[in-house]
Amino acid sequence: MTGPATVDPRPAVVMLCTGNAARSVMAVVMGRARTEAVRFIGAGTHSIEGLPMSGRTRRALEGLGLADPAHRSHQLTAADADGADLIVAFAPEHVDYVRRMHPEAAARTATIKHLVAELPPGPAPLGQRVAALRLADVEVAGAEEVVDPGGGEDPAFVACAAEIDHLMDQLLALI
């Protein structure tokens, strides 16, 4: 007979982009490399389940000394949304998607740029600090987007990785 399932006490943070092939992948790999205190989950709003990251994403991460050969794309599920302490989006349309498809998680969803500007630091649990932001009522500005490098070549992916790397440093200091 086995004992009760162990509950992971770390905050669950979903990194959300469109296909879970570039931006969210980069953020998850960066987050996992920097801390074990957060459980990072990558997902997409319009993802084909089970695909590896693109070669351009892989090369951009390798340029930062990072890798995740086991990555497979994942579509955001109700369980992901329900279990997340925070859903970090990379574009306004990702926030809109959560508000439409998973409205119960809207109060825990914002763009990474909004979070690094507004999430208060401090000793209070992440959930309390996120709730204080009243995210379900926030109008999301177009300037909050981390531009998808998907249609570009390697330099676009390298630039995107550098931007996310900087944003992840800021976000992790607040989480």
TORPA-4810 file (N, C-alpha, C, O; in nm, 3 decimals):
<nodes>
NODE_1_0.085_-0.118_0.000_0.000_0.000_0.000_0.089_0.124_0.000_0.187_0.130_0.074_M
NODE_2_0.057_0.221_-0.081_0.137_0.343_-0.088_0.075_0.450_-0.001_-0.044_0.446_0.031_T
NODE_3_0.159_0.547_0.037_0.113_0.658_0.120_0.044_0.764_0.037_0.031_0.751_-0.085_G
NODE_4_-0.002_0.870_0.105_-0.071_0.977_0.034_0.025_1.048_-0.062_0.146_1.053_-0.040_P
NODE_5_-0.033_1.103_-0.167_0.047_1.177_-0.267_0.110_1.298_-0.201_0.048_1.365_-0.118_A
NODE_6_0.233_1.326_-0.238_0.302_1.443_-0.186_0.261_1.565_-0.267_0.264_1.562_-0.390_T
NODE_7_0.224_1.671_-0.197_0.187_1.795_-0.263_0.312_1.882_-0.273_0.383_1.901_-0.174_V
NODE_8_0.337_1.933_-0.391_0.452_2.020_-0.413_0.421_2.157_-0.353_0.329_2.224_-0.399_D
NODE_9_0.496_2.200_-0.252_0.466_2.327_-0.185_0.512_2.452_-0.261_0.478_2.564_-0.224_P
NODE_10_0.589_2.432_-0.366_0.639_2.548_-0.440_0.526_2.614_-0.518_0.433_2.546_-0.562_R
NODE_11_0.534_2.747_-0.536_0.433_2.812_-0.620_0.444_2.761_-0.764_0.554_2.740_-0.816_P
NODE_12_0.329_2.741_-0.826_0.323_2.696_-0.965_0.304_2.818_-1.054_0.208_2.893_-1.040_A
NODE_13_0.398_2.837_-1.147_0.394_2.950_-1.239_0.392_2.895_-1.381_0.484_2.828_-1.426_V
NODE_14_0.282_2.926_-1.451_0.268_2.885_-1.591_0.319_2.998_-1.679_0.276_3.113_-1.666_V
NODE_15_0.411_2.965_-1.769_0.461_3.059_-1.867_0.385_3.030_-1.996_0.390_2.918_-2.048_M
NODE_16_0.314_3.131_-2.049_0.217_3.109_-2.156_0.247_3.194_-2.279_0.253_3.316_-2.271_L
NODE_17_0.265_3.126_-2.393_0.276_3.198_-2.521_0.179_3.132_-2.618_0.084_3.066_-2.576_C
NODE_18_0.200_3.148_-2.746_0.104_3.097_-2.843_0.123_2.947_-2.868_0.029_2.869_-2.848_T
NODE_19_0.240_2.906_-2.911_0.260_2.766_-2.948_0.341_2.684_-2.851_0.363_2.565_-2.874_G
NODE_20_0.387_2.746_-2.742_0.478_2.681_-2.647_0.598_2.624_-2.723_0.639_2.509_-2.704_N
NODE_21_0.652_2.712_-2.811_0.766_2.671_-2.892_0.883_2.768_-2.882_0.995_2.733_-2.920_A
NODE_22_0.860_2.890_-2.832_0.970_2.987_-2.824_0.967_3.063_-2.692_1.041_3.029_-2.600_A
NODE_23_0.882_3.165_-2.680_0.887_3.253_-2.563_0.867_3.181_-2.430_0.948_3.196_-2.339_R
NODE_24_0.760_3.104_-2.419_0.735_3.035_-2.292_0.842_2.930_-2.265_0.878_2.906_-2.150_S
NODE_25_0.891_2.867_-2.370_0.998_2.767_-2.354_1.122_2.833_-2.297_1.182_2.784_-2.201_V
NODE_26_1.160_2.947_-2.356_1.277_3.020_-2.308_1.262_3.055_-2.161_1.354_3.035_-2.082_M
NODE_27_1.145_3.109_-2.125_1.123_3.151_-1.986_1.128_3.034_-1.889_1.186_3.046_-1.781_A
NODE_28_1.068_2.922_-1.925_1.071_2.805_-1.838_1.214_2.755_-1.819_1.256_2.728_-1.706_V
NODE_29_1.288_2.743_-1.927_1.426_2.695_-1.917_1.509_2.791_-1.830_1.587_2.748_-1.746_V
NODE_30_1.491_2.921_-1.851_1.564_3.020_-1.771_1.524_3.012_-1.624_1.610_3.015_-1.536_M
NODE_31_1.395_3.003_-1.598_1.347_2.996_-1.461_1.398_2.873_-1.388_1.445_2.882_-1.275_G
NODE_32_1.388_2.758_-1.453_1.434_2.634_-1.391_1.585_2.636_-1.366_1.632_2.578_-1.268_R
NODE_33_1.660_2.703_-1.453_1.805_2.711_-1.435_1.842_2.801_-1.317_1.950_2.787_-1.260_A
NODE_34_1.754_2.894_-1.281_1.787_2.993_-1.179_1.734_2.961_-1.041_1.790_3.006_-0.941_R
NODE_35_1.626_2.885_-1.034_1.570_2.855_-0.902_1.493_2.724_-0.902_1.429_2.687_-1.001_T
NODE_36_1.500_2.656_-0.790_1.417_2.537_-0.769_1.301_2.570_-0.678_1.220_2.483_-0.645_E
NODE_37_1.290_2.698_-0.635_1.186_2.739_-0.541_1.051_2.761_-0.610_0.950_2.781_-0.542_A
NODE_38_1.048_2.756_-0.742_0.925_2.776_-0.819_0.909_2.657_-0.913_1.006_2.609_-0.970_V
NODE_39_0.786_2.612_-0.928_0.753_2.505_-1.022_0.706_2.571_-1.152_0.595_2.624_-1.159_R
NODE_40_0.791_2.569_-1.255_0.759_2.632_-1.383_0.695_2.531_-1.477_0.741_2.418_-1.491_F
NODE_41_0.587_2.575_-1.542_0.514_2.495_-1.639_0.503_2.579_-1.765_0.466_2.697_-1.758_I
NODE_42_0.534_2.522_-1.879_0.520_2.594_-2.005_0.396_2.547_-2.078_0.363_2.428_-2.076_G
NODE_43_0.326_2.642_-2.142_0.205_2.607_-2.216_0.181_2.708_-2.327_0.238_2.817_-2.328_A
NODE_44_0.094_2.669_-2.420_0.056_2.756_-2.529_-0.095_2.771_-2.537_-0.171_2.689_-2.485_G
NODE_45_-0.136_2.879_-2.602_-0.279_2.902_-2.623_-0.330_2.829_-2.747_-0.448_2.797_-2.756_T
NODE_46_-0.241_2.803_-2.841_-0.275_2.733_-2.965_-0.160_2.639_-3.001_-0.096_2.654_-3.106_H
NODE_47_-0.136_2.545_-2.914_-0.020_2.458_-2.926_-0.060_2.321_-2.980_-0.169_2.271_-2.953_S
NODE_48_0.029_2.263_-3.057_0.016_2.123_-3.097_0.094_2.043_-2.995_0.215_2.060_-2.980_I
NODE_49_0.025_1.957_-2.926_0.084_1.881_-2.815_0.200_1.793_-2.861_0.190_1.723_-2.962_E
NODE_50_0.310_1.799_-2.786_0.418_1.703_-2.802_0.530_1.735_-2.898_0.615_1.650_-2.922_G
NODE_51_0.534_1.856_-2.954_0.641_1.889_-3.047_0.765_1.939_-2.973_0.753_2.004_-2.869_L
NODE_52_0.885_1.909_-3.025_1.006_1.965_-2.965_1.016_2.113_-2.997_0.950_2.163_-3.089_P
NODE_53_1.099_2.184_-2.921_1.120_2.326_-2.951_1.188_2.339_-3.087_1.254_2.246_-3.135_M
NODE_54_1.171_2.455_-3.147_1.233_2.477_-3.277_1.385_2.485_-3.263_1.437_2.513_-3.155_S
NODE_55_1.454_2.460_-3.372_1.599_2.472_-3.372_1.644_2.613_-3.340_1.746_2.632_-3.274_G
NODE_56_1.568_2.713_-3.385_1.604_2.852_-3.356_1.593_2.882_-3.207_1.676_2.954_-3.151_R
NODE_57_1.489_2.827_-3.142_1.476_2.845_-2.997_1.590_2.775_-2.926_1.651_2.831_-2.834_T
NODE_58_1.620_2.653_-2.968_1.728_2.577_-2.907_1.862_2.651_-2.918_1.937_2.659_-2.822_R
NODE_59_1.889_2.704_-3.038_2.016_2.776_-3.058_2.021_2.905_-2.975_2.127_2.939_-2.922_R
NODE_60_1.910_2.975_-2.963_1.907_3.097_-2.882_1.935_3.064_-2.736_2.009_3.137_-2.669_A
NODE_61_1.878_2.956_-2.686_1.904_2.914_-2.548_2.048_2.868_-2.531_2.113_2.901_-2.431_L
NODE_62_2.100_2.793_-2.627_2.239_2.749_-2.619_2.334_2.867_-2.613_2.438_2.860_-2.548_E
NODE_63_2.299_2.977_-2.681_2.380_3.098_-2.676_2.389_3.157_-2.537_2.481_3.233_-2.507_G
NODE_64_2.293_3.122_-2.451_2.293_3.166_-2.311_2.343_3.056_-2.218_2.337_3.070_-2.095_L
NODE_65_2.390_2.947_-2.275_2.440_2.836_-2.195_2.328_2.750_-2.136_2.349_2.685_-2.034_G
NODE_66_2.211_2.750_-2.199_2.094_2.678_-2.147_2.044_2.576_-2.248_2.067_2.590_-2.368_L
NODE_67_1.977_2.473_-2.197_1.920_2.371_-2.285_1.808_2.297_-2.213_1.805_2.292_-2.090_A
NODE_68_1.718_2.240_-2.291_1.616_2.149_-2.240_1.579_2.054_-2.353_1.478_2.074_-2.421_D
NODE_69_1.660_1.950_-2.374_1.633_1.858_-2.485_1.504_1.779_-2.467_1.454_1.721_-2.564_P
NODE_70_1.450_1.774_-2.348_1.328_1.697_-2.324_1.200_1.777_-2.350_1.091_1.720_-2.346_A
NODE_71_1.210_1.907_-2.377_1.090_1.989_-2.395_0.999_1.933_-2.505_1.045_1.894_-2.612_H
NODE_72_0.870_1.931_-2.474_0.766_1.902_-2.573_0.654_2.002_-2.551_0.618_2.033_-2.438_R
NODE_73_0.600_2.054_-2.660_0.496_2.156_-2.651_0.372_2.103_-2.578_0.343_1.983_-2.578_S
NODE_74_0.301_2.198_-2.516_0.187_2.162_-2.431_0.081_2.269_-2.442_0.110_2.388_-2.428_H
NODE_75_-0.041_2.229_-2.468_-0.156_2.320_-2.473_-0.204_2.346_-2.330_-0.216_2.253_-2.250_Q
NODE_76_-0.231_2.473_-2.297_-0.283_2.507_-2.165_-0.412_2.431_-2.139_-0.503_2.431_-2.222_L
NODE_77_-0.418_2.366_-2.025_-0.537_2.289_-1.986_-0.606_2.355_-1.868_-0.550_2.444_-1.803_T
NODE_78_-0.727_2.311_-1.840_-0.800_2.360_-1.723_-0.722_2.327_-1.596_-0.718_2.408_-1.503_A
NODE_79_-0.659_2.211_-1.591_-0.581_2.173_-1.473_-0.461_2.267_-1.455_-0.429_2.305_-1.342_A
NODE_80_-0.396_2.304_-1.565_-0.285_2.400_-1.556_-0.335_2.532_-1.500_-0.275_2.587_-1.407_D
NODE_81_-0.443_2.583_-1.557_-0.497_2.713_-1.515_-0.543_2.710_-1.370_-0.516_2.801_-1.293_A
NODE_82_-0.614_2.603_-1.334_-0.666_2.591_-1.196_-0.553_2.578_-1.094_-0.564_2.630_-0.983_D
NODE_83_-0.446_2.509_-1.131_-0.338_2.483_-1.037_-0.232_2.591_-1.030_-0.141_2.583_-0.947_G
NODE_84_-0.242_2.692_-1.115_-0.139_2.795_-1.121_-0.159_2.902_-1.014_-0.269_2.952_-0.994_A
NODE_85_-0.050_2.934_-0.947_-0.051_3.050_-0.858_-0.041_3.177_-0.941_-0.086_3.284_-0.899_D
NODE_86_0.020_3.165_-1.059_0.040_3.279_-1.148_0.053_3.227_-1.291_0.122_3.128_-1.315_L
NODE_87_-0.014_3.295_-1.385_0.003_3.265_-1.527_0.069_3.388_-1.589_0.013_3.498_-1.587_I
NODE_88_0.188_3.368_-1.643_0.268_3.476_-1.700_0.256_3.467_-1.852_0.302_3.371_-1.914_V
NODE_89_0.194_3.569_-1.910_0.171_3.573_-2.054_0.277_3.660_-2.122_0.338_3.746_-2.059_A
NODE_90_0.296_3.636_-2.250_0.395_3.712_-2.326_0.334_3.811_-2.423_0.406_3.886_-2.489_F
NODE_91_0.201_3.813_-2.433_0.132_3.908_-2.520_-0.010_3.931_-2.468_-0.066_3.844_-2.400_A
NODE_92_-0.067_4.046_-2.499_-0.205_4.073_-2.454_-0.304_3.966_-2.497_-0.397_3.935_-2.423_P
NODE_93_-0.286_3.910_-2.618_-0.382_3.809_-2.663_-0.378_3.682_-2.577_-0.477_3.609_-2.572_E
NODE_94_-0.268_3.656_-2.510_-0.261_3.540_-2.420_-0.344_3.567_-2.295_-0.411_3.476_-2.245_H
NODE_95_-0.340_3.688_-2.245_-0.424_3.726_-2.130_-0.571_3.716_-2.172_-0.653_3.662_-2.097_V
NODE_96_-0.603_3.768_-2.290_-0.741_3.760_-2.339_-0.787_3.615_-2.352_-0.901_3.583_-2.319_D
NODE_97_-0.699_3.528_-2.399_-0.732_3.386_-2.412_-0.770_3.326_-2.276_-0.871_3.257_-2.264_Y
NODE_98_-0.688_3.353_-2.175_-0.718_3.300_-2.042_-0.851_3.355_-1.993_-0.932_3.281_-1.937_V
NODE_99_-0.874_3.484_-2.013_-1.000_3.544_-1.968_-1.121_3.479_-2.036_-1.226_3.464_-1.974_R
NODE_100_-1.107_3.441_-2.163_-1.217_3.376_-2.236_-1.231_3.229_-2.202_-1.341_3.181_-2.175_R
NODE_101_-1.119_3.156_-2.203_-1.124_3.011_-2.192_-1.113_2.958_-2.049_-1.162_2.848_-2.019_M
NODE_102_-1.050_3.034_-1.961_-1.030_2.992_-1.823_-1.056_3.112_-1.731_-0.966_3.156_-1.660_H
NODE_103_-1.179_3.166_-1.731_-1.206_3.290_-1.657_-1.175_3.281_-1.508_-1.148_3.383_-1.445_P
NODE_104_-1.179_3.162_-1.452_-1.147_3.147_-1.310_-1.001_3.179_-1.281_-0.964_3.204_-1.166_E
NODE_105_-0.916_3.178_-1.383_-0.775_3.207_-1.365_-0.738_3.351_-1.406_-0.621_3.389_-1.399_A
NODE_106_-0.835_3.429_-1.449_-0.807_3.566_-1.496_-0.741_3.652_-1.389_-0.657_3.736_-1.420_A
NODE_107_-0.779_3.632_-1.265_-0.723_3.712_-1.156_-0.579_3.675_-1.123_-0.514_3.740_-1.040_A
NODE_108_-0.528_3.571_-1.188_-0.389_3.528_-1.166_-0.308_3.532_-1.294_-0.205_3.465_-1.305_R
NODE_109_-0.355_3.611_-1.393_-0.292_3.614_-1.524_-0.256_3.756_-1.564_-0.339_3.847_-1.556_T
NODE_110_-0.131_3.775_-1.607_-0.085_3.905_-1.656_0.034_3.884_-1.747_0.095_3.777_-1.748_A
NODE_111_0.067_3.987_-1.823_0.188_3.980_-1.905_0.310_3.992_-1.815_0.303_4.048_-1.706_T
NODE_112_0.420_3.938_-1.862_0.544_3.945_-1.786_0.585_4.091_-1.764_0.636_4.126_-1.658_I
NODE_113_0.561_4.176_-1.865_0.599_4.317_-1.850_0.514_4.387_-1.745_0.564_4.471_-1.671_K
NODE_114_0.386_4.353_-1.737_0.301_4.411_-1.633_0.348_4.364_-1.495_0.354_4.444_-1.401_H
NODE_115_0.380_4.238_-1.483_0.421_4.184_-1.354_0.551_4.245_-1.304_0.562_4.279_-1.186_L
NODE_116_0.650_4.261_-1.392_0.777_4.317_-1.344_0.760_4.464_-1.305_0.838_4.516_-1.226_V
NODE_117_0.658_4.530_-1.360_0.633_4.669_-1.324_0.546_4.683_-1.200_0.559_4.781_-1.126_A
NODE_118_0.457_4.586_-1.176_0.353_4.605_-1.074_0.353_4.507_-0.957_0.300_4.541_-0.851_E
NODE_119_0.410_4.389_-0.971_0.405_4.290_-0.863_0.487_4.339_-0.744_0.607_4.362_-0.757_L
NODE_120_0.421_4.356_-0.630_0.497_4.405_-0.514_0.589_4.296_-0.458_0.549_4.180_-0.447_P
NODE_121_0.710_4.334_-0.424_0.798_4.237_-0.357_0.755_4.222_-0.212_0.668_4.296_-0.165_P
NODE_122_0.812_4.130_-0.144_0.784_4.122_-0.001_0.765_3.982_0.047_0.766_3.887_-0.031_G
NODE_123_0.748_3.970_0.177_0.739_3.838_0.238_0.603_3.771_0.226_0.590_3.651_0.252_P
NODE_124_0.499_3.846_0.187_0.366_3.787_0.174_0.369_3.678_0.067_0.445_3.689_-0.029_A
NODE_125_0.289_3.574_0.082_0.284_3.468_-0.019_0.250_3.525_-0.158_0.178_3.625_-0.169_P
NODE_126_0.303_3.460_-0.261_0.282_3.505_-0.398_0.133_3.523_-0.428_0.094_3.622_-0.489_L
NODE_127_0.052_3.430_-0.388_-0.092_3.438_-0.415_-0.156_3.563_-0.360_-0.241_3.623_-0.426_G
NODE_128_-0.117_3.604_-0.242_-0.172_3.727_-0.183_-0.128_3.850_-0.260_-0.207_3.941_-0.283_Q
NODE_129_-0.002_3.853_-0.300_0.049_3.968_-0.374_-0.013_3.977_-0.513_-0.040_4.086_-0.562_R
NODE_130_-0.035_3.862_-0.575_-0.100_3.859_-0.707_-0.245_3.904_-0.693_-0.293_3.983_-0.775_V
NODE_131_-0.316_3.856_-0.591_-0.456_3.895_-0.571_-0.471_4.045_-0.552_-0.569_4.104_-0.597_A
NODE_132_-0.374_4.106_-0.487_-0.381_4.251_-0.463_-0.373_4.331_-0.592_-0.413_4.447_-0.594_A
NODE_133_-0.325_4.272_-0.700_-0.313_4.342_-0.827_-0.447_4.352_-0.902_-0.459_4.430_-0.996_L
NODE_134_-0.546_4.273_-0.863_-0.678_4.273_-0.928_-0.663_4.257_-1.080_-0.717_4.336_-1.158_R
NODE_135_-0.590_4.156_-1.121_-0.552_4.138_-1.260_-0.669_4.116_-1.355_-0.660_4.151_-1.473_L
NODE_136_-0.779_4.059_-1.307_-0.894_4.035_-1.395_-0.953_4.166_-1.445_-1.021_4.169_-1.548_A
NODE_137_-0.926_4.276_-1.373_-0.983_4.406_-1.410_-0.885_4.497_-1.484_-0.921_4.608_-1.523_D
NODE_138_-0.762_4.450_-1.504_-0.659_4.534_-1.566_-0.673_4.531_-1.718_-0.687_4.425_-1.779_V
NODE_139_-0.670_4.650_-1.778_-0.668_4.658_-1.924_-0.525_4.633_-1.969_-0.431_4.695_-1.919_E
NODE_140_-0.509_4.543_-2.063_-0.375_4.504_-2.108_-0.337_4.590_-2.229_-0.411_4.598_-2.327_V
NODE_141_-0.221_4.653_-2.220_-0.173_4.740_-2.328_-0.090_4.661_-2.428_-0.022_4.565_-2.392_A
NODE_142_-0.097_4.702_-2.554_-0.020_4.638_-2.660_0.130_4.644_-2.636_0.204_4.557_-2.682_G
NODE_143_0.174_4.747_-2.566_0.317_4.763_-2.538_0.370_4.657_-2.441_0.491_4.649_-2.418_A
NODE_144_0.282_4.576_-2.384_0.323_4.473_-2.290_0.369_4.346_-2.359_0.406_4.249_-2.292_E
NODE_145_0.369_4.343_-2.490_0.405_4.222_-2.564_0.556_4.202_-2.574_0.631_4.297_-2.596_E
NODE_146_0.597_4.078_-2.557_0.731_4.035_-2.596_0.709_3.977_-2.736_0.642_3.875_-2.751_V
NODE_147_0.764_4.041_-2.836_0.735_4.006_-2.974_0.775_3.862_-3.005_0.885_3.818_-2.973_V
NODE_148_0.683_3.791_-3.067_0.705_3.652_-3.106_0.810_3.646_-3.217_0.793_3.708_-3.322_D
NODE_149_0.918_3.572_-3.195_1.021_3.563_-3.300_0.987_3.461_-3.407_1.063_3.443_-3.502_P
NODE_150_0.873_3.393_-3.393_0.839_3.277_-3.476_0.861_3.290_-3.625_0.905_3.194_-3.688_G
NODE_151_0.834_3.404_-3.683_0.852_3.420_-3.826_0.991_3.464_-3.865_1.020_3.480_-3.984_G
NODE_152_1.078_3.485_-3.768_1.210_3.539_-3.795_1.319_3.434_-3.801_1.295_3.314_-3.786_G
NODE_153_1.436_3.483_-3.824_1.554_3.397_-3.829_1.626_3.399_-3.694_1.576_3.457_-3.598_E
NODE_154_1.742_3.336_-3.687_1.815_3.324_-3.561_1.833_3.456_-3.486_1.814_3.457_-3.364_D
NODE_155_1.868_3.568_-3.551_1.885_3.692_-3.475_1.759_3.737_-3.400_1.770_3.793_-3.291_P
NODE_156_1.642_3.712_-3.456_1.518_3.747_-3.387_1.500_3.662_-3.262_1.453_3.712_-3.160_A
NODE_157_1.537_3.535_-3.268_1.526_3.446_-3.153_1.629_3.483_-3.046_1.599_3.478_-2.927_F
NODE_158_1.749_3.521_-3.088_1.852_3.562_-2.993_1.808_3.690_-2.922_1.825_3.701_-2.800_V
NODE_159_1.751_3.785_-2.995_1.703_3.910_-2.934_1.588_3.882_-2.838_1.582_3.940_-2.730_A
NODE_160_1.497_3.794_-2.877_1.385_3.757_-2.790_1.437_3.691_-2.663_1.391_3.723_-2.553_C
NODE_161_1.532_3.600_-2.675_1.589_3.532_-2.558_1.656_3.632_-2.465_1.644_3.621_-2.343_A
NODE_162_1.725_3.730_-2.522_1.791_3.832_-2.438_1.687_3.915_-2.363_1.705_3.946_-2.245_A
NODE_163_1.578_3.950_-2.431_1.471_4.027_-2.364_1.407_3.945_-2.252_1.387_3.996_-2.142_E
NODE_164_1.376_3.820_-2.280_1.313_3.735_-2.178_1.411_3.710_-2.063_1.369_3.706_-1.947_I
NODE_165_1.537_3.692_-2.093_1.639_3.672_-1.990_1.638_3.789_-1.891_1.641_3.769_-1.770_D
NODE_166_1.634_3.910_-1.944_1.630_4.031_-1.860_1.499_4.036_-1.778_1.502_4.066_-1.659_H
NODE_167_1.387_4.007_-1.843_1.258_4.009_-1.774_1.251_3.901_-1.666_1.194_3.923_-1.559_L
NODE_168_1.307_3.784_-1.694_1.305_3.677_-1.594_1.388_3.713_-1.472_1.349_3.679_-1.360_M
NODE_169_1.500_3.780_-1.490_1.578_3.828_-1.374_1.490_3.915_-1.286_1.489_3.901_-1.164_D
NODE_170_1.418_4.006_-1.348_1.332_4.097_-1.272_1.216_4.023_-1.206_1.185_4.048_-1.089_Q
NODE_171_1.152_3.933_-1.280_1.037_3.860_-1.225_1.078_3.770_-1.109_1.010_3.766_-1.006_L
NODE_172_1.187_3.698_-1.125_1.230_3.607_-1.019_1.265_3.682_-0.890_1.247_3.630_-0.781_L
NODE_173_1.314_3.803_-0.903_1.343_3.882_-0.783_1.215_3.918_-0.708_1.219_3.944_-0.588_A
NODE_174_1.103_3.919_-0.778_0.974_3.954_-0.717_0.897_3.832_-0.666_0.821_3.841_-0.570_L
NODE_175_0.918_3.719_-0.729_0.844_3.597_-0.689_0.902_3.548_-0.558_0.856_3.447_-0.505_I
</nodes>
